[in-house]
């Protein structure tokens, strides 16, 4: 089982729709979580950190469910510019690799 | 503010050739990383440098070497390129190993 798992998608949604992605992680001791965004053939960019109490940044809401070991990203009122791949990132507490990246969920927002 | 700068952006090599990918950051970050990204595989860590003067192997170090030249610069060397090393390479930096990472815009490397 991969340490961080995401549905690769693509999720096809119309403009204005609400869409949510989940990401599951296997290491229950993981401490920190992030969502990155990656546009086609571009570098990943930090979208938001995920806090235990959940957090919101404009149209984006991130949630953490430690009991079920998943994090989620909700995008409201989708824009065409939201089309991208969203990477889930989990911080390990041990081992050489502090941040572990998921393979990403692709979102396509259409007019 | 340039952030993380990688050179070159594109490169085509023949099998057996060597080359060095350069990376520099201007954010005064302590930690730097080299990743490769292949379709369906996600980002895989090749090498990292937790701080100036130290380097360590990541998940997929075979066929690569690195040098942390100073706090700003972290280079990745392919001594004898193989077709399996065809990939997109990203350099990243962070204030510390457990902080969010900032990425360069990548080097697209093809090995024939």
Interface residues (C-beta under 8 A of the other chain):
Chain A: X8 X31 X32 X34 X41 X42 X43 X44 X45 X46 X49 X87 X91 X96 X97 X98 X99 X101 X102 X103 X104
Chain B: X40 X41 X42 X43 X45 X48 X56 X57 X58 X59 X90 X97 X98 X100 X101 X102 X103 X104 X105 X106
